[in-house]
């Protein structure tokens, strides 16, 4: 019997009525002859509320107890959905990540999944039950509850779907697919039927919050098709898959669409360090110190002074990490004999993404010309084969997205 894996996000199970609606949809799939596994997030803003409670108790929580606390939100959702299914005459059982066999690294708060032991899930499926699993969590080698980072329920769902050899992982959320950009910024944004793993990974990493980047990475490794769709509407969403599979399905990965999507990240900040000695090991020392404190660095730009013995560096970090990152940078700058450190949280990052950029030169120059025409100054630039990102003033972020969406004809995508 074919296995269907569903994942429902926090907004999709945010109220009792929504939970009953999810149960109805899941029961319909079960009644059509499929075995069903459902992964759930915590209801609504439960995780944020739990963290607020924690902060009222301590400002220095033990990582183990942090994971013990925040993992309870998913347990509430799973148990309530199992009860709702049972109330509708559908046998169901809820399992924690550990009970479902999700084994993680021995790292609290940000662990990666190492293995999924399917014995319990298969046993419950064989007994004719819908299996509801808590996302976002597993257990380590000591049997402790471990969380796999915010947004990790998407990753849990894809990993379990891959382990079960499901044909597709249906991820239900409050949006009905992947759009050319955020429809709240551009009302004429178009929904895409197919998006490649590479494009989705870039969009997810650059600020598009419809999918967690780790879930896309996991899907690409195991060639697992993700169907991102609405939990409120009975309509087809967006399929995330390999370019080869997209062509097999009749989609077009043609050069005419160099840009497939535009992302805006307003959660970043910029740090600059001036007149750093230009010698081997300088960058490694700075960014090694930031990495040791778990601070993720995104864009990096270095410029050499004409004398050749000094350089200026600028890089971006997530806005919540700015204070800590500045402190580390100032310490390293002093040790290196650099002139000074500055920071700016009043910035945003706008990015073009498209696998067609590989074969179509001129995308970056067209982007720069469009921004220049509206007097939008570019502070930093980063590129890859399928991405061009620019740092600009925060207040110009949405304007830049609207401008570029029209300049690249994404308002006319079929």
C-alpha atoms as one frame of an Amber mdcrd trajectory, in Angstrom:
protein
   0.000   0.000   0.000   1.379   3.423  -0.937   2.395   5.768   1.873   1.345
   9.418   1.820   3.198  11.889   4.059   1.557  15.168   5.046   3.047  18.015
   7.055   0.927  20.756   8.609   2.445  24.003   9.866   1.512  25.940  12.965
  -1.091  28.149  11.300  -2.737  25.085   9.750  -3.350  23.564  13.209  -3.716
  26.868  15.042  -7.294  26.378  16.312  -9.601  23.450  17.156 -11.608  24.124
  13.972  -8.450  24.008  11.873  -7.387  20.776  13.550 -10.764  19.222  12.736
 -10.382  20.405   9.137  -6.948  18.776   8.915  -8.409  15.574  10.353 -11.112
  15.599   7.685  -8.550  15.954   4.897  -6.325  13.251   6.331  -9.284  10.883
   6.755 -10.235  11.369   3.093  -6.755  10.269   2.038  -6.899   7.257   4.366
 -10.357   6.318   3.055  -8.940   6.342  -0.489  -6.721   3.407   0.399  -3.432
   5.028   1.419  -1.315   4.628   4.517  -0.895   8.098   6.019   1.800   9.657
   8.186   1.250  13.243   9.336   3.951  15.521  10.768   2.747  18.545  12.735
   4.190  21.777  14.048   3.161  23.457  17.285  -0.142  25.353  17.209   0.109
  28.959  16.062   2.647  30.895  18.131   2.991  28.246  20.847   6.771  27.947
  20.507   7.215  31.714  20.850   4.933  31.698  23.893   6.963  28.908  25.510
  10.174  30.849  24.915   8.589  33.958  26.461   7.710  31.894  29.545  11.260
  30.607  29.708  12.674  34.128  29.519  10.566  35.111  32.542  12.223  32.327
  34.514  15.822  32.643  33.364  17.998  34.596  30.944  20.479  31.730  30.695
  18.507  28.520  30.049  20.180  25.147  30.090  20.129  23.828  26.469  18.767
  20.450  27.510  15.851  21.996  29.400  15.252  24.426  26.538  14.691  21.486
  24.185  12.560  19.704  26.774  10.338  22.784  27.018   9.896  23.855  23.396
   9.300  20.279  22.192   6.017  20.178  24.120   4.245  22.412  21.597   4.347
  19.754  18.880   3.157  17.108  21.333  -0.005  19.112  21.975  -0.714  19.416
  18.225  -0.056  15.720  17.577  -2.264  14.495  20.402  -5.131  16.824  19.463
  -4.991  15.802  15.798  -4.977  12.108  16.742  -8.021  12.725  18.952  -9.781
  14.638  16.156  -9.167  11.747  13.752 -10.477   9.236  16.276 -13.579  11.400
  16.813 -14.222  11.184  13.054 -13.982   7.401  13.111 -10.413   7.178  11.824
  -7.944   5.110  13.904  -4.890   7.210  14.778  -1.970   7.375  17.151   0.349
  10.258  18.066   4.083   9.704  18.475   6.881  11.949  19.636   9.910  12.202
  17.390  11.735   9.762  19.621   8.854   7.268  19.626   8.763   7.533  15.838
  12.451   6.572  15.672  13.986   9.938  14.758  17.611   9.828  15.951  19.641
  13.036  15.994  23.129  14.262  16.727  24.018  14.922  20.360  23.605  18.677
  19.908  20.852  20.596  21.642  18.699  23.156  19.781  20.207  22.705  16.293
  20.817  18.981  15.768  20.711  17.245  12.398  18.833  13.997  11.860  21.193
  10.988  11.760  18.739   8.126  11.262  15.065   7.184  11.311  14.207   3.780
  12.726  10.838   2.965  11.190   9.787  -0.040  13.299   7.127   1.762  15.354
   5.717   3.767  12.434   5.429   0.628  10.275   3.810  -1.289  13.119   1.121
   1.374  13.594   0.522   1.688   9.846   0.117  -2.075   9.582  -2.503  -1.864
  12.346  -4.503   0.485  10.112  -3.807   3.698  11.960  -2.898   7.170  10.794
   0.422   7.986  12.455   0.758  11.578  13.695   4.367  12.517  14.471   5.707
  15.581  16.241   7.964  17.543  13.912  11.034  19.526  14.908  12.425  16.904
  17.288  14.067  13.533  17.881  16.244  11.870  20.501  20.013  11.690  20.859
  22.240   8.754  21.817  21.336   9.296  25.491  17.606   9.244  24.808  17.244
  12.984  25.532  14.756  15.030  23.533  16.605  17.119  20.948  15.177  19.815
  18.677  16.439  20.338  15.147  16.085  24.112  14.906  13.255  26.514  14.142
  11.331  25.455  11.065  12.627  21.944  11.537   9.208  20.322  11.142   9.615
  20.687   7.366  12.898  18.794   7.642  11.307  16.113   9.815   8.577  15.610
   7.232  10.935  15.285   4.270  13.285  12.946   6.144  10.427  10.654   7.236
   8.937  10.693   3.724  12.320   9.727   2.268  12.788   6.935   4.815   9.331
   5.565   3.958  10.014   5.855   0.184   6.904   7.982  -0.264   6.359   9.344
  -3.773   5.767  12.877  -2.526   5.840  14.867   0.688   2.815  17.172   0.885
   3.639  20.232   2.988   0.505  22.175   3.888   0.803  25.766   4.987  -1.041
  29.081   4.928   0.212  29.880   1.419  -0.891  27.989  -1.690   2.495  27.622
  -3.344   5.747  29.312  -4.286   5.296  32.684  -5.984   7.626  34.732  -8.142
   7.899  36.983  -5.084   5.937  37.764  -1.930   2.362  38.589  -3.050   2.072
  40.985  -0.107   4.781  43.095  -1.757   3.751  42.519  -5.392   0.021  41.803
  -5.824   0.739  40.661  -9.406   3.160  37.910  -8.268   2.482  34.610 -10.040
   2.356  31.133  -8.523   4.880  28.729 -10.010   3.853  25.141 -10.708   7.433
  23.799 -10.626  10.564  25.003  -8.867  13.904  23.198  -8.883  15.655  22.195
  -5.660  18.481  24.640  -6.411  16.114  27.559  -6.931  14.041  26.734  -3.856
  17.132  26.328  -1.700  18.331  29.770  -2.744  14.898  31.352  -2.237  14.492
  29.704   1.184  17.982  30.781   2.252  17.471  34.340   1.000  14.362  35.187
   2.964  11.410  33.411   1.306   9.879  31.800   4.389   7.603  29.238   2.750
  10.045  26.337   3.339  12.963  25.711   5.644  16.272  25.476   3.724  17.286
  22.240   5.450  14.113  20.529   4.236  14.949  21.452   0.645  18.519  20.238
   1.088  17.233  16.930   2.464  14.740  16.583  -0.396  17.454  17.148  -3.003
  19.738  14.532  -1.422  17.026  11.855  -1.530  15.261  13.135  -4.673  12.057
  13.533  -2.675   9.359  15.577  -4.394   7.845  18.275  -2.173   4.345  19.514
  -2.934   3.883  22.847  -1.161   0.179  23.610  -0.954  -2.597  25.346   0.980
  -4.205  23.779   4.027  -7.330  25.877   3.457  -7.946  25.414  -0.286  -8.402
  22.240  -2.295  -6.032  23.338  -5.067  -2.731  22.234  -6.538   0.319  24.030
  -5.182   3.967  24.092  -6.267   6.118  21.021  -6.869   9.764  21.230  -5.808
  11.865  18.647  -7.644  14.946  18.118  -9.792  15.176  19.916 -13.163  15.146
  16.525 -14.903  11.934  15.538 -13.139  10.347  18.899 -13.975  11.000  18.283
 -17.677   9.593  14.746 -17.366   6.442  16.203 -15.816   6.029  18.578 -18.745
   7.366  21.696 -17.053   9.732  24.076 -18.791  13.224  24.801 -17.511  14.061
  26.943 -20.501  16.499  29.792 -20.870  13.775  32.322 -21.583  13.156  32.619
 -17.836  16.566  33.570 -16.471  14.939  34.831 -13.255  12.310  32.675 -11.583
  11.887  34.428  -8.274  12.811  37.439  -6.153  13.437  37.258  -2.411  13.645
  40.036   0.158  15.436  39.530   3.487  14.823  42.288   6.028  16.341  40.340
   8.926  19.982  41.120   8.206  22.633  43.593   9.337  25.972  44.729   7.933
  29.334  44.934   9.698  32.441  46.642   8.337  36.035  46.410   9.558  38.522
  48.988   8.262  42.208  48.795   7.400  42.817  45.191   8.337  46.385  43.941
   7.715  46.278  42.201   4.335  48.077  38.958   5.128  47.275  35.228   5.175
  45.077  34.073   8.042  43.366  37.388   8.762  39.964  36.379   7.363  40.235
  32.920   8.901  40.824  34.431  12.322  37.818  36.752  12.138  35.312  34.374
  10.600  36.594  31.456  12.644  35.804  33.407  15.807  32.294  34.179  14.530
  31.708  30.545  13.555  32.881  29.354  16.973  30.070  31.426  18.489  27.511
  29.911  16.068  27.097  33.161  14.117  26.238  32.576  10.485  27.897  34.949
   8.021  26.310  35.458   4.634  27.743  37.988   2.168  31.446  38.910   2.411
  33.180  41.675   0.458  36.875  42.609   0.722  38.604  45.548  -0.931  42.368
  46.164  -1.070  43.849  49.604  -0.458  46.119  50.954  -3.171  49.159  50.490
  -0.956  48.338  46.782  -0.878  49.153  46.221   2.788  45.663  46.829   4.182
  42.111  45.859   3.306  38.553  46.746   4.266  36.022  43.972   4.868  32.238
  44.001   5.051  29.906  41.116   5.784  26.315  40.431   6.779  24.806  38.508
   9.690  21.291  37.837  10.917  19.959  40.892  12.745  19.474  39.074  16.105
  23.187  38.165  16.028  24.400  41.730  15.377  25.288  42.758  18.921  27.284
  39.606  19.600  28.914  39.695  16.154  30.041  43.307  16.624  31.589  42.485
  19.995  33.551  39.587  18.498  34.616  41.647  15.479  35.799  44.518  17.661
  37.868  42.131  19.760  39.514  40.553  16.702  39.998  43.972  15.064  41.901
  45.190  18.119  44.087  42.079  18.137  44.840  42.515  14.418  45.530  46.234
  14.675  42.645  47.226  12.406  41.458  50.826  12.411  37.848  50.291  13.473
  34.492  48.545  13.199  31.114  49.913  12.102  27.704  48.282  11.847  24.352
  49.025  10.221  21.048  47.272  10.868  19.124  49.584   8.538  19.661  47.405
   5.448  17.860  44.716   3.486  18.902  42.176   0.892  17.115  41.756  -2.431
  17.976  38.706  -4.507  17.218  37.380  -7.983  17.099  33.583  -8.323  16.880
  31.467 -11.446  18.571  28.380 -12.834  18.433  29.996 -16.294  21.048  32.568
 -15.266  23.741  29.983 -15.994  23.172  30.301 -19.734  21.979  33.902 -19.965
  24.621  36.574 -19.408  23.526  40.087 -18.509  21.135  39.338 -15.642  23.267
  41.165 -13.071  23.829  44.220 -15.278  20.091  44.450 -15.970  19.422  44.306
 -12.228  21.971  47.023 -11.475  20.629  49.269 -14.243  17.048  48.891 -12.999
  18.026  49.808  -9.423  20.210  52.690 -10.585  17.340  54.102 -12.632  15.331
  54.546  -9.428  18.290  55.975  -7.453  18.627  52.828  -5.309  22.241  52.589
  -4.198  23.881  49.148  -3.971  26.103  48.716  -0.914  27.236  45.104  -1.393
  26.927  42.502  -4.160  27.101  38.701  -4.030  26.607  36.294  -6.943  26.470
  32.602  -7.747  25.513  30.662 -10.870  21.809  31.032 -10.088  21.657  34.045
  -7.748  22.450  37.757  -7.582  22.030  39.514  -4.214  22.375  43.196  -3.358
  22.431  44.989  -0.011  20.455  48.237  -0.090  18.775  50.583   2.375  16.000
  48.875   4.341  13.431  51.490   3.362  14.013  50.731  -0.338  13.662  46.941
  -0.090  10.027  46.572  -1.101  10.385  49.201  -3.821  13.340  47.273  -5.263
  11.356  44.022  -5.324   8.445  45.648  -7.135  10.789  47.314  -9.619  12.751
  44.137 -10.404   9.624  41.977 -10.589   8.378  44.148 -13.423  11.803  44.658
 -15.054  12.273  40.895 -15.461   8.678  40.273 -16.625   7.702  38.080 -13.694
   4.279  39.712 -13.645   3.678  38.038 -17.018   4.823  34.494 -16.131   2.212
  31.956 -17.219
